[in-house]
Amino acid sequence: MDKQEFLDLYNKWHSSFIFSAHGSADPAAKEHYNKLIEWCKNNRGDALRYIREILLEEPNDIVNLLDALYKEEFNFSYDGFCPLDEYCNLWLNVTDSEFDGKHIKDFYKDWKEWHKYLEKNYIPWNPFEEQDPNITFEEFKTGKRNDTGK
């Protein structure tokens, strides 16, 4: 199926709630969410692959689609609070073809290290006057670090 169609639906849903105080519960987001869910139901295999691709980049609210679509198929449920990155990581494990049910892989190990690094080495900047001087996740993975003058 068409990945661009999926991404268009995802982006409409995501952008409809990103600036709302109500988040994805915003009534404006519901229409886009329902269209995205319908597309995913009609394209289950492709939907799972595309959702995993997004989650492998970084934790994302799209993990909620996995709850809505694949909970029974993967016999997965979680009661209580779980931080987004951990919940996404659990779903990535459950949907991984190599998952043995015993060993949990940390798909966000590098991402967490980058965030810890930025907590200590973040360079404040004004987005209206300058480019972000902080390293990107991709740069961090290749060994680049912020020029903090240290």
N, C-alpha and C positions, 0 to 999 in steps of 0.2 A: 504494500500500500504506500501511499504517498506520505513520506516523513514531513514534508513541508506543510501538508494539511494538518497533521497532528501538532506541529510547532505553532502554526497560526492559531489553532484553537487554544492551545496551552497559553500562548502569549496574551490572547484576549482575556482568558480567565485570570491569569496572574496579574495583568495590568489593571483589571477591573477592581481588584481589592487591595492592591499594594499601597495605595495612599488613603485608604479608608480606615477610620477608627474601628469599624466593625470587622475588618479582615475579610476572610473568605465567607463569612456569614452575611456580608453585605448583599442586600437584595439585587443589586446591579451585577454582582458576581454569579448569582445563581443561574441565570440564563446561559452564561458562557460555560459554567461548570457542567450543567446538564448536557449541553452540546458535546463537550469534551468526553463526558462519561459515555454518551451514546456512541461516539466514534470509537472509543476504546472497547466497548462491548462488541462492536461489529468487527474489530480488528485486534482481537486479544493478543495474539503472538507479537504482532508489530508494536502494540501499545506497551507490552511488558518490556520489550527491548528498548524502546524510546525512553520510557520512564527510567529504566536502569541507567541509560547513558547520561541522563540529566543528573541522577543521584550520584553517579560516579565522579562527577565534576565537583560537587559539594552538596551538603545537606540542603533539602528543598522541600517546600510544602507539597510538592507533587506526590510525596509519599502517601498522602491521604487517598489518592486514587488507588493505590495498592490495597488499602483497607477496603475500599468500596468494591473493588473488582475481584480480588484474588484471595481474600481472607479464608474462604472455605477450601479453595483449591490447594493452598499451601498449608492448610490447617494451622493458621497462625493468628494468635490474638494476644493482646497485651493489656492488662488492666492496670490503671493507675497512671501516674505521671512518668514520662520518660523524655529527657531532652531531645530536641529534634535530631541532632547529629547521631545520637545513640539509636534512636528509633529508625532513622534512615539506614544506619549500619546494620541493624537487625534484619530489616527487609532485604538489604543487599545480600546478606548471608543466606537467608531463607530462599531467595530466588536464584542463587548461584548454583549452577549445575554441578559444581564440585563440593557443595555443602554436604557434610556427613552427619549433621545433627549433633555433633559433639564439640567441634572446634570452631570458635567464632573468630573470623578474620576481621582485623581492624582496617576497613577500607579508607578510613579518614586519618590514619596515623600521620601522614605528611601534612595534611590540612590542619590538624590540631597543633602540630609543631610550628607551622607558619603563624598561626594565631598566637601561640605563646611567645614566639619571637617578636611579633608586632606589639604585644602588650608591653614589652620592655624597650623596644626600639622604634616605636612609631614616631614619625616626623609630622607634626601638625602642619596643615597647609590650608590655603584659601582656594576653594574650587572655582571662584570667580576671577581669580588673578593668576593662578599658576597650575601647572600640571602636578598630579600626585607624585611626590618624590619617593613614596614608599614602594618597595618591591612587590611585584605581583606574585601570586602563588606559583606560576610557572617559573619565574625567575628564582624564587626561593628553592624550588626543587633542583635547579641547575647549580646552586651554590652561591648565587649572588646575594648580597646583603645591603641594607640601607647604608648610605653614606652619612653616618651620624657624627662624624668628626671625632670619634673615640679611638 
